[in-house]
Amino acid sequence: MKLNENAYVLKKMVRLITNETTGNPTDFSNKLGISRSQLYVEIDELNSLGADIHYDRKQNTFVLGGNIKIIVREPVLVIDDDDLTHIDGGFFQKNCSVLFSGRNELNLAFENSL
């Protein structure tokens, strides 16, 4: 799966789970445009990162357990040197060792809402 397509699928997946409008696993995978087995691979990957996503049979939807919020950030942004001079803070992006030492980490953030 291409990187940007994967980000789109993850964003849509998180939005549908957060709104509790996924439907059953077959409907959910169809909404995302992926196979049912790929759906479970993605859910398992999110769960391994600390999410608690499970299927609620009474509500007929996947739900996010606990007080957790999942934020999916865009994984790829390509900017040429000319554009960097027009972006606020672009100087620091050129010298990423100054402020952006953790740029290569996975772009998923979990937020506890206590």
DSSP file (Angstrom, degrees, kcal/mol; ACC not computed):
  #  RESIDUE AA STRUCTURE BP1 BP2  ACC     N-H-->O    O-->H-N    N-H-->O    O-->H-N    TCO  KAPPA ALPHA  PHI   PSI    X-CA   Y-CA   Z-CA
    1    1 A M              0   0    0      0, 0.0     5,-0.0     0, 0.0     0, 0.0   0.000 360.0 360.0 360.0 133.7    0.0    0.0    0.0
    2    2 A K     >  -     0   0    0      1,-0.1     4,-2.5     4,-0.0     5,-0.2  -0.291 360.0-115.9 -66.3 152.5    1.4    3.4   -0.9
    3    3 A L  H  > S+     0   0    0      1,-0.2     4,-1.9     2,-0.2     5,-0.1   0.906 113.0  43.9 -59.6 -48.0    2.3    5.7    1.9
    4    4 A N  H  > S+     0   0    0      1,-0.2     4,-2.1     2,-0.2    -1,-0.2   0.874 113.2  52.2 -68.1 -36.2   -0.2    8.4    1.3
    5    5 A E  H  > S+     0   0    0      2,-0.2     4,-2.5     1,-0.2    -1,-0.2   0.904 108.6  51.6 -63.9 -40.2   -3.0    5.9    0.6
    6    6 A N  H  X S+     0   0    0     -4,-2.5     4,-2.6     1,-0.2    -2,-0.2   0.892 108.6  50.4 -63.6 -40.0   -2.2    4.2    4.0
    7    7 A A  H  X S+     0   0    0     -4,-1.9     4,-2.6     2,-0.2    -1,-0.2   0.904 110.7  49.9 -64.2 -40.4   -2.4    7.6    5.7
    8    8 A Y  H  X S+     0   0    0     -4,-2.1     4,-2.4     2,-0.2    -2,-0.2   0.922 111.8  47.7 -63.2 -44.4   -5.8    8.2    4.1
    9    9 A V  H  X S+     0   0    0     -4,-2.5     4,-2.8     1,-0.2    -2,-0.2   0.920 112.8  48.8 -63.2 -43.9   -7.0    4.8    5.2
   10   10 A L  H  X S+     0   0    0     -4,-2.6     4,-2.7     2,-0.2     5,-0.2   0.910 111.4  49.4 -63.9 -42.1   -5.8    5.3    8.7
   11   11 A K  H  X S+     0   0    0     -4,-2.6     4,-2.3     2,-0.2    -2,-0.2   0.937 114.7  44.2 -61.6 -46.0   -7.4    8.8    9.0
   12   12 A K  H  X S+     0   0    0     -4,-2.4     4,-2.6     2,-0.2     5,-0.2   0.902 112.9  52.5 -66.0 -40.3  -10.7    7.5    7.7
   13   13 A M  H  X S+     0   0    0     -4,-2.8     4,-2.4    -5,-0.2     5,-0.2   0.937 111.3  45.8 -59.8 -48.2  -10.5    4.4   10.0
   14   14 A V  H  X S+     0   0    0     -4,-2.7     4,-2.8     1,-0.2    -1,-0.2   0.899 112.4  51.3 -64.3 -40.9   -9.9    6.5   13.1
   15   15 A R  H  X S+     0   0    0     -4,-2.3     4,-2.2    -5,-0.2    -1,-0.2   0.933 112.4  45.6 -62.8 -45.3  -12.7    8.9   12.2
   16   16 A L  H  <>S+     0   0    0     -4,-2.6     5,-2.4     2,-0.2     4,-0.5   0.886 115.1  47.1 -66.5 -38.5  -15.2    6.1   11.7
   17   17 A I  H ><5S+     0   0    0     -4,-2.4     3,-0.8    -5,-0.2    47,-0.4   0.926 112.0  50.2 -67.8 -43.9  -14.1    4.4   14.9
   18   18 A T  H 3<5S+     0   0    0     -4,-2.8    -2,-0.2     1,-0.3    -1,-0.2   0.891 115.4  42.7 -61.1 -40.6  -14.2    7.6   16.9
   19   19 A N  T 3<5S-     0   0    0     -4,-2.2    -1,-0.3    -5,-0.2    -2,-0.2   0.513 107.8-129.6 -82.7  -4.7  -17.8    8.4   15.5
   20   20 A E  T < 5S+     0   0    0     -3,-0.8    -3,-0.2    -4,-0.5    -4,-0.1   0.918  71.8 122.9  53.9  49.5  -18.7    4.7   16.1
   21   21 A T      < +     0   0    0     -5,-2.4    -4,-0.2    -6,-0.1    -1,-0.1  -0.134  27.7 111.1-126.7  35.3  -20.1    4.4   12.5
   22   22 A T        -     0   0    0     40,-0.3     9,-0.2    -6,-0.3    39,-0.1   0.840  57.5-158.5 -81.4 -32.6  -18.0    1.5   11.2
   23   23 A G        -     0   0    0     37,-0.3    39,-0.3    36,-0.1    -1,-0.2  -0.413  49.5 -23.6  77.8-165.8  -20.7   -1.1   10.9
   24   24 A N  S  > S-     0   0    0     37,-0.1     4,-2.8    -2,-0.1     5,-0.2  -0.234  77.6 -94.7 -73.4 169.7  -19.8   -4.8   10.8
   25   25 A P  H  > S+     0   0    0      0, 0.0     4,-2.4     0, 0.0     5,-0.2   0.846 125.1  50.6 -57.2 -36.8  -16.2   -5.8    9.7
   26   26 A T  H  > S+     0   0    0      2,-0.2     4,-2.0     1,-0.2     5,-0.1   0.935 113.4  44.8 -67.0 -45.3  -17.3   -6.4    6.1
   27   27 A D  H  > S+     0   0    0      2,-0.2     4,-2.4     1,-0.2    -1,-0.2   0.908 113.2  52.0 -62.5 -41.8  -19.0   -3.0    5.9
   28   28 A F  H  X S+     0   0    0     -4,-2.8     4,-1.6     1,-0.2    -2,-0.2   0.921 109.6  47.4 -62.5 -46.0  -16.1   -1.3    7.5
   29   29 A S  H  X>S+     0   0    0     -4,-2.4     5,-2.2    -5,-0.2     4,-1.1   0.874 111.8  51.7 -65.3 -35.4  -13.5   -2.9    5.2
   30   30 A N  H  <5S+     0   0    0     -4,-2.0    -2,-0.2     2,-0.2    -1,-0.2   0.891 106.9  52.9 -66.3 -39.1  -15.7   -1.9    2.2
   31   31 A K  H  <5S+     0   0    0     -4,-2.4    -1,-0.2     1,-0.2    -2,-0.2   0.844 114.3  43.0 -62.7 -32.9  -15.9    1.7    3.5
   32   32 A L  H  <5S-     0   0    0     -4,-1.6    -1,-0.2    -5,-0.2    -2,-0.2   0.633 108.5-124.6 -88.6 -15.0  -12.1    1.8    3.7
   33   33 A G  T  <5S+     0   0    0     -4,-1.1     2,-0.3     1,-0.3    -3,-0.2   0.803  73.1 109.9  75.1  29.3  -11.5    0.1    0.3
   34   34 A I  S   <S-     0   0    0     -5,-2.2    -1,-0.3    -6,-0.1    -2,-0.2  -0.835  73.9 -91.0-128.5 168.0   -9.4   -2.7    1.8
   35   35 A S     >  -     0   0    0     -2,-0.3     4,-2.0     1,-0.1     5,-0.1  -0.331  35.2-114.2 -75.1 162.6   -9.8   -6.4    2.4
   36   36 A R  H  > S+     0   0    0      1,-0.2     4,-1.8     2,-0.2     5,-0.1   0.884 118.1  51.6 -64.4 -38.7  -11.2   -7.6    5.7
   37   37 A S  H  > S+     0   0    0      1,-0.2     4,-1.7     2,-0.2    -1,-0.2   0.890 108.9  50.6 -66.6 -37.8   -8.0   -9.3    6.6
   38   38 A Q  H  > S+     0   0    0      2,-0.2     4,-2.5     1,-0.2    -1,-0.2   0.860 105.5  58.0 -66.0 -34.9   -6.1   -6.0    5.9
   39   39 A L  H  X S+     0   0    0     -4,-2.0     4,-2.5     1,-0.2    -2,-0.2   0.938 107.5  46.0 -57.7 -47.8   -8.6   -4.3    8.2
   40   40 A Y  H  X S+     0   0    0     -4,-1.8     4,-2.5     1,-0.2    -1,-0.2   0.829 109.4  55.0 -68.1 -30.9   -7.7   -6.6   11.0
   41   41 A V  H  X S+     0   0    0     -4,-1.7     4,-2.1     2,-0.2    -1,-0.2   0.931 110.6  45.8 -63.7 -45.2   -3.9   -6.1   10.3
   42   42 A E  H  X S+     0   0    0     -4,-2.5     4,-2.3     2,-0.2    -2,-0.2   0.911 113.6  48.7 -64.7 -42.7   -4.4   -2.3   10.6
   43   43 A I  H  X S+     0   0    0     -4,-2.5     4,-2.6     1,-0.2    10,-0.2   0.916 111.2  50.2 -63.7 -43.0   -6.5   -2.7   13.8
   44   44 A D  H  X S+     0   0    0     -4,-2.5     4,-2.1     1,-0.2    -1,-0.2   0.881 109.5  51.8 -62.2 -37.8   -3.9   -5.0   15.3
   45   45 A E  H  X S+     0   0    0     -4,-2.1     4,-0.9     2,-0.2    -2,-0.2   0.923 111.1  46.5 -66.2 -43.4   -1.1   -2.6   14.5
   46   46 A L  H ><>S+     0   0    0     -4,-2.3     5,-2.0     1,-0.2     3,-0.7   0.905 112.2  51.4 -63.8 -40.6   -3.0    0.3   16.2
   47   47 A N  H ><5S+     0   0    0     -4,-2.6     3,-1.3     1,-0.2    -1,-0.2   0.864 104.6  56.5 -64.2 -35.2   -3.7   -1.9   19.2
   48   48 A S  H 3<5S+     0   0    0     -4,-2.1    -1,-0.2     1,-0.3    -2,-0.2   0.734 103.3  56.0 -68.8 -20.2    0.0   -2.8   19.4
   49   49 A L  T <<5S-     0   0    0     -4,-0.9    -1,-0.3    -3,-0.7    -2,-0.2   0.472 134.6 -84.9 -88.6  -2.9    0.8    0.9   19.7
   50   50 A G  T < 5S+     0   0    0     -3,-1.3    -3,-0.2     1,-0.4    -2,-0.1   0.387  86.2 129.4 118.9  -2.9   -1.5    1.3   22.7
   51   51 A A      < -     0   0    0     -5,-2.0     2,-0.4    -6,-0.1    -1,-0.4  -0.418  49.3-144.0 -76.6 159.7   -5.0    1.8   21.2
   52   52 A D        +     0   0    0     13,-0.4    13,-3.8    -2,-0.1     2,-0.5  -0.714  32.1 164.9-124.5  79.1   -7.9   -0.4   22.5
   53   53 A I  E     +A   64   0A   0     -2,-0.4     2,-0.3    11,-0.2    11,-0.2  -0.853   7.6 154.4-100.7 125.4  -10.0   -1.0   19.4
   54   54 A H  E     -A   63   0A   0      9,-2.1     9,-3.1    -2,-0.5     2,-0.5  -0.963  44.2-102.1-145.9 163.1  -12.6   -3.8   19.6
   55   55 A Y  E     -A   62   0A   0     -2,-0.3     2,-0.7     7,-0.2     7,-0.3  -0.753  25.0-153.4 -90.9 128.3  -15.9   -4.7   18.0
   56   56 A D  E  >> -A   61   0A   0      5,-2.9     5,-1.5    -2,-0.5     4,-1.4  -0.897   3.7-165.5-102.3 110.2  -19.0   -4.1   20.0
   57   57 A R  T  45S+     0   0    0     -2,-0.7    -1,-0.1     1,-0.2     5,-0.0   0.829  86.3  55.4 -66.6 -32.7  -21.7   -6.6   18.9
   58   58 A K  T  45S+     0   0    0      1,-0.2    -1,-0.2     3,-0.1    -2,-0.0   0.906 117.4  34.2 -67.3 -40.8  -24.5   -4.7   20.6
   59   59 A Q  T  45S-     0   0    0      2,-0.2    -1,-0.2    -3,-0.1    -2,-0.2   0.592 101.9-133.5 -88.4 -12.1  -23.7   -1.4   18.8
   60   60 A N  T  <5S+     0   0    0     -4,-1.4   -37,-0.3     1,-0.2     2,-0.3   0.916  71.2  93.8  57.7  47.0  -22.7   -3.2   15.6
   61   61 A T  E   <S-A   56   0A   0     -5,-1.5    -5,-2.9   -39,-0.1     2,-0.3  -0.987  81.0-101.0-157.9 158.1  -19.5   -1.1   15.4
   62   62 A F  E     -A   55   0A   0     -2,-0.3   -40,-0.3   -39,-0.3     2,-0.3  -0.676  43.7-165.6 -80.4 141.8  -15.9   -0.9   16.3
   63   63 A V  E     -A   54   0A   0     -9,-3.1    -9,-2.1    -2,-0.3     2,-0.6  -0.897  22.2-124.6-129.5 158.2  -15.2    1.2   19.3
   64   64 A L  E     -A   53   0A   0    -47,-0.4   -11,-0.2    -2,-0.3     4,-0.1  -0.916  31.7-145.0-103.3 115.6  -12.2    2.8   21.0
   65   65 A G        +     0   0    0    -13,-3.8   -13,-0.4    -2,-0.6     3,-0.3  -0.409  56.0  12.4 -81.0 156.4  -11.9    1.7   24.6
   66   66 A G  S    S-     0   0    0      1,-0.2     2,-0.8    -2,-0.1    -2,-0.1  -0.138 106.9 -54.9  75.9-173.8  -10.6    3.9   27.4
   67   67 A N  S    S+     0   0    0      2,-0.0    46,-3.2    47,-0.0     2,-0.4  -0.526  89.0 133.6-101.2  63.4  -10.0    7.7   27.3
   68   68 A I  E     -B  112   0B   0     -2,-0.8     2,-0.4    -3,-0.3    44,-0.2  -0.906  38.8-162.4-119.1 142.2   -7.7    7.6   24.3
   69   69 A K  E     -B  111   0B   0     42,-2.2    42,-2.7    -2,-0.4     2,-0.5  -0.987  11.7-148.7-120.5 133.6   -7.7    9.8   21.2
   70   70 A I  E     -B  110   0B   0     -2,-0.4     2,-0.5    40,-0.2    40,-0.2  -0.890  10.7-168.9-104.6 128.7   -5.8    8.8   18.1
   71   71 A I  E     -B  109   0B   0     38,-2.9    38,-2.4    -2,-0.5     2,-0.6  -0.976   4.3-161.6-117.8 123.8   -4.2   11.4   15.9
   72   72 A V  E     -B  108   0B   0     -2,-0.5     2,-0.3    36,-0.2    36,-0.2  -0.924  11.0-162.2-106.2 119.7   -2.9   10.5   12.4
   73   73 A R        -     0   0    0     34,-2.1    34,-0.1    -2,-0.6   -62,-0.0  -0.674  33.9 -91.0 -98.7 154.8   -0.5   13.0   11.0
   74   74 A E        -     0   0    0     -2,-0.3    -1,-0.1     1,-0.2   -70,-0.1  -0.474  35.8-157.0 -62.4 126.2    0.4   13.3    7.3
   75   75 A P        +     0   0    0      0, 0.0     2,-0.5     0, 0.0    -1,-0.2   0.749  69.4  49.4 -81.3 -22.4    3.5   11.1    6.9
   76   76 A V        +     0   0    0    -73,-0.0     2,-0.3     2,-0.0    -2,-0.0  -0.964  49.4 158.9-128.8 127.1    5.0   12.7    3.8
   77   77 A L        -     0   0    0     -2,-0.5     2,-0.6    -3,-0.1     0, 0.0  -0.909  17.9-165.4-142.2 113.9    5.7   16.3    3.0
   78   78 A V        +     0   0    0     -2,-0.3     2,-0.4     2,-0.0    -2,-0.0  -0.892  11.8 175.2-105.3 121.9    8.3   17.1    0.3
   79   79 A I        -     0   0    0     -2,-0.6     2,-0.1     3,-0.0    -2,-0.0  -0.991  20.9-139.3-128.2 128.2    9.5   20.7    0.2
   80   80 A D     >  -     0   0    0     -2,-0.4     4,-1.6     1,-0.1     3,-0.3  -0.379  32.4-101.9 -81.7 167.7   12.2   22.0   -2.1
   81   81 A D  H  > S+     0   0    0      1,-0.2     4,-1.0     2,-0.2    -1,-0.1   0.838 119.7  56.2 -59.8 -36.2   14.8   24.5   -1.0
   82   82 A D  H >4 S+     0   0    0      1,-0.2     3,-0.5     2,-0.2     4,-0.4   0.909 108.2  47.5 -63.7 -41.5   13.1   27.5   -2.7
   83   83 A D  H >> S+     0   0    0     -3,-0.3     3,-1.2     1,-0.2     4,-0.6   0.814 101.4  66.0 -69.4 -29.6    9.9   26.8   -0.8
   84   84 A L  H >< S+     0   0    0     -4,-1.6     3,-0.7     1,-0.3     6,-0.3   0.835  96.0  56.2 -61.9 -31.9   11.7   26.5    2.5
   85   85 A T  T << S+     0   0    0     -4,-1.0    -1,-0.3    -3,-0.5    -2,-0.2   0.697 107.0  50.3 -74.4 -16.7   12.7   30.1    2.4
   86   86 A H  T <4 S+     0   0    0     -3,-1.2     2,-0.5    -4,-0.4    -1,-0.2   0.469  95.5  84.3 -97.0  -3.9    9.0   31.1    2.1
   87   87 A I  S X< S-     0   0    0     -3,-0.7     3,-2.4    -4,-0.6     4,-0.3  -0.849  87.9-111.7-102.9 132.1    7.8   29.1    5.0
   88   88 A D  T 3  S+     0   0    0     -2,-0.5    -2,-0.1     1,-0.3    -3,-0.0  -0.399 106.6  15.4 -59.0 131.1    8.0   30.5    8.6
   89   89 A G  T >> S+     0   0    0     -2,-0.1     4,-1.1    -4,-0.1     3,-0.8   0.516  85.3 130.7  82.0   4.4   10.6   28.5   10.4
   90   90 A G  H <>  +     0   0    0     -3,-2.4     4,-1.7    -6,-0.3     5,-0.2   0.799  63.7  65.4 -61.2 -29.2   12.0   27.0    7.2
   91   91 A F  H 3> S+     0   0    0     -4,-0.3     4,-1.3     1,-0.2    -1,-0.3   0.900 102.4  47.6 -58.9 -40.3   15.5   27.9    8.3
   92   92 A F  H <4 S+     0   0    0     -3,-0.8     7,-0.4     1,-0.2     6,-0.3   0.799 105.3  58.7 -73.2 -28.1   15.2   25.4   11.2
   93   93 A Q  H >< S+     0   0    0     -4,-1.1     3,-0.7     1,-0.2    -1,-0.2   0.857 104.4  51.7 -68.1 -32.9   13.8   22.7    8.9
   94   94 A K  H 3< S+     0   0    0     -4,-1.7     2,-0.6     1,-0.3    -1,-0.2   0.879 115.2  42.7 -66.7 -36.3   17.0   23.0    6.8
   95   95 A N  T >X S+     0   0    0     -4,-1.3     3,-2.3     1,-0.2     4,-0.6  -0.535  74.3 162.1-105.8  63.1   19.0   22.5   10.1
   96   96 A C  H <>  +     0   0    0     -3,-0.7     4,-1.8    -2,-0.6    -1,-0.2   0.693  62.7  72.9 -63.4 -19.1   16.9   19.8   11.5
   97   97 A S  H 34 S+     0   0    0      1,-0.2    -1,-0.3     2,-0.2     4,-0.2   0.735  92.4  59.7 -66.9 -18.8   19.5   18.7   14.0
   98   98 A V  H <4 S-     0   0    0     -3,-2.3    -1,-0.2    -6,-0.3    -2,-0.2   0.957 131.6  -8.0 -73.1 -51.5   18.8   21.9   16.0
   99   99 A L  H  < S+     0   0    0     -4,-0.6     2,-0.4    -7,-0.4     3,-0.3   0.635 125.8  61.2-121.9 -21.1   15.1   21.3   16.7
  100  100 A F    ><  +     0   0    0     -4,-1.8     3,-1.1    -8,-0.3    -1,-0.1  -0.391  50.2 138.8-112.9  55.0   13.8   18.3   14.9
  101  101 A S  T 3  S+     0   0    0     -2,-0.4     3,-0.3     1,-0.3    -1,-0.2   0.726  74.8  51.1 -72.2 -19.7   15.9   15.4   16.2
  102  102 A G  T >  S+     0   0    0     -3,-0.3     3,-1.4     1,-0.2    -1,-0.3   0.008  70.2 119.9-104.8  28.9   12.8   13.1   16.3
  103  103 A R  T <   +     0   0    0     -3,-1.1    -1,-0.2     1,-0.3    -2,-0.1   0.730  67.6  60.2 -67.9 -22.8   11.5   13.6   12.8
  104  104 A N  T 3  S+     0   0    0     -3,-0.3    -1,-0.3     2,-0.0     3,-0.1   0.357  80.2 111.0 -90.8   7.9   11.9   10.0   11.8
  105  105 A E  S <  S-     0   0    0     -3,-1.4    -3,-0.0     1,-0.1     2,-0.0  -0.387  84.9 -79.9 -77.5 160.1    9.5    8.6   14.4
  106  106 A L        -     0   0    0      1,-0.1     2,-1.0    -2,-0.1    -1,-0.1  -0.336  39.2-129.6 -60.8 137.2    6.1    7.2   13.5
  107  107 A N  S    S+     0   0    0    -34,-0.1   -34,-2.1    -3,-0.1     2,-0.4  -0.292  71.3 107.2 -91.1  51.0    3.5    9.9   12.9
  108  108 A L  E     -B   72   0B   0     -2,-1.0     2,-0.4   -36,-0.2   -36,-0.2  -0.987  47.5-167.6-122.3 137.0    0.8    8.6   15.1
  109  109 A A  E     -B   71   0B   0    -38,-2.4   -38,-2.9    -2,-0.4     2,-0.5  -0.988   7.6-158.6-127.9 134.6    0.0   10.2   18.4
  110  110 A F  E     -B   70   0B   0     -2,-0.4     2,-0.5   -40,-0.2   -40,-0.2  -0.934  10.6-165.4-110.6 135.0   -2.2    8.8   21.2
  111  111 A E  E     -B   69   0B   0    -42,-2.7   -42,-2.2    -2,-0.5     2,-0.4  -0.979  14.2-139.2-125.4 123.9   -3.6   11.3   23.7
  112  112 A N  E     -B   68   0B   0     -2,-0.5     2,-0.8   -44,-0.2   -44,-0.3  -0.691  10.5-158.0 -80.1 129.5   -5.2   10.4   27.0
  113  113 A S              0   0    0    -46,-3.2   -45,-0.1    -2,-0.4    -1,-0.1  -0.689 360.0 360.0-108.7  76.8   -8.3   12.4   27.7
  114  114 A L              0   0    0     -2,-0.8    -1,-0.2   -47,-0.0   -46,-0.0   0.459 360.0 360.0 -87.2 360.0   -8.6   12.1   31.5
